[in-house]
């Protein structure tokens, strides 16, 4: 499958850059276009797929916002590449690209939450508490230990702002995906499974980027970007699976749309 080929391409690209020690070449900057392409493919496929679903249904709205999140991710990486290449900024952080990246969180969060609401009749007090506990534990581990926000008086306001928004946004998306997977049932489960995997990679990528950037060791095309690329591949597969599963019919379980 073509998406599988991109796993190999992104891995090989990062390995070559690491072995050669190249950090500021067009080959490095081009990696951002690859990531943008991987997210953008899912976004375009998803928007086209919404025509097969009733736009007023929760399924149609969910697919639309998940696809929109992918497109904002694409625009963010393309903008990052543009600033690398034409403005000659090796690490444009913070920049307008970060505004586009932050817009990913409300779009994907709302898209995932709509999936949760589809199953609200099946939510019990027990699985709700378990789901919230999973989200809180994930938040404590990631924000408290793995990706603690780097806030300092020596940093400007926007850097501090994005240093807080990125870990919080990633944890929120992963938590919603975990809640959705915990209470989801039927044909939606494989789709949610893909999103849990993708958002786990996405959160890991955010964490690695934040650490490397704060220690002045980040360069375009390194392991953080490879993880972003893999997250883009799996998110796009999630959107494709969403369409293939529900486009012929608009129901997840009998009587629910």
Secondary structure in CASP SS format (residue, H / E / C, confidence):
PFRMAT SS
TARGET T0000
AUTHOR 0000-0000-0000
METHOD secondary structure of the structure
MODEL  1
X C 1.00
X H 1.00
X H 1.00
X H 1.00
X H 1.00
X H 1.00
X H 1.00
X H 1.00
X H 1.00
X H 1.00
X H 1.00
X H 1.00
X H 1.00
X H 1.00
X H 1.00
X H 1.00
X H 1.00
X H 1.00
X H 1.00
X H 1.00
X C 1.00
X C 1.00
X C 1.00
X C 1.00
X C 1.00
X H 1.00
X H 1.00
X H 1.00
X H 1.00
X H 1.00
X H 1.00
X H 1.00
X H 1.00
X H 1.00
X H 1.00
X H 1.00
X H 1.00
X H 1.00
X H 1.00
X H 1.00
X H 1.00
X H 1.00
X H 1.00
X H 1.00
X H 1.00
X H 1.00
X H 1.00
X H 1.00
X H 1.00
X H 1.00
X H 1.00
X H 1.00
X C 1.00
X C 1.00
X C 1.00
X C 1.00
X C 1.00
X H 1.00
X H 1.00
X H 1.00
X H 1.00
X H 1.00
X H 1.00
X H 1.00
X H 1.00
X H 1.00
X H 1.00
X H 1.00
X H 1.00
X H 1.00
X H 1.00
X H 1.00
X H 1.00
X H 1.00
X H 1.00
X H 1.00
X H 1.00
X H 1.00
X H 1.00
X H 1.00
X H 1.00
X H 1.00
X H 1.00
X H 1.00
X H 1.00
X C 1.00
X C 1.00
X C 1.00
X C 1.00
X C 1.00
X C 1.00
X C 1.00
X C 1.00
X C 1.00
X C 1.00
X H 1.00
X H 1.00
X H 1.00
X H 1.00
X H 1.00
X H 1.00
X H 1.00
X H 1.00
X H 1.00
X H 1.00
X H 1.00
X H 1.00
X H 1.00
X H 1.00
X H 1.00
X H 1.00
X H 1.00
X H 1.00
X H 1.00
X H 1.00
X H 1.00
X H 1.00
X H 1.00
X C 1.00
X H 1.00
X H 1.00
X H 1.00
X C 1.00
X C 1.00
X H 1.00
X H 1.00
X H 1.00
X H 1.00
X H 1.00
X H 1.00
X H 1.00
X H 1.00
X H 1.00
X H 1.00
X H 1.00
X H 1.00
X H 1.00
X H 1.00
X H 1.00
X H 1.00
X H 1.00
X H 1.00
X H 1.00
X H 1.00
X H 1.00
X H 1.00
X C 1.00
X C 1.00
X C 1.00
X C 1.00
X C 1.00
X C 1.00
X C 1.00
X C 1.00
X C 1.00
X C 1.00
X H 1.00
X H 1.00
X H 1.00
X H 1.00
X H 1.00
X H 1.00
X H 1.00
X H 1.00
X H 1.00
X H 1.00
X H 1.00
X H 1.00
X H 1.00
X H 1.00
X H 1.00
X H 1.00
X H 1.00
X H 1.00
X H 1.00
X H 1.00
X H 1.00
X H 1.00
X H 1.00
X H 1.00
X H 1.00
X H 1.00
X H 1.00
X C 1.00
X C 1.00
X H 1.00
X H 1.00
X H 1.00
X H 1.00
X H 1.00
X H 1.00
X H 1.00
X H 1.00
X H 1.00
X H 1.00
X H 1.00
X H 1.00
X H 1.00
X H 1.00
X H 1.00
X H 1.00
X H 1.00
X H 1.00
X H 1.00
X H 1.00
X H 1.00
X H 1.00
X H 1.00
X H 1.00
X H 1.00
X H 1.00
X H 1.00
X H 1.00
X H 1.00
X C 1.00
X C 1.00
X C 1.00
X C 1.00
X C 1.00
X C 1.00
X C 1.00
X C 1.00
X H 1.00
X H 1.00
X H 1.00
X H 1.00
X H 1.00
X H 1.00
X H 1.00
X H 1.00
X H 1.00
X H 1.00
X H 1.00
X H 1.00
X H 1.00
X H 1.00
X H 1.00
X H 1.00
X H 1.00
X H 1.00
X H 1.00
X H 1.00
X H 1.00
X H 1.00
X H 1.00
X H 1.00
X C 1.00
X C 1.00
X C 1.00
X C 1.00
X C 1.00
X C 1.00
X E 1.00
X C 1.00
X C 1.00
X E 1.00
X C 1.00
END
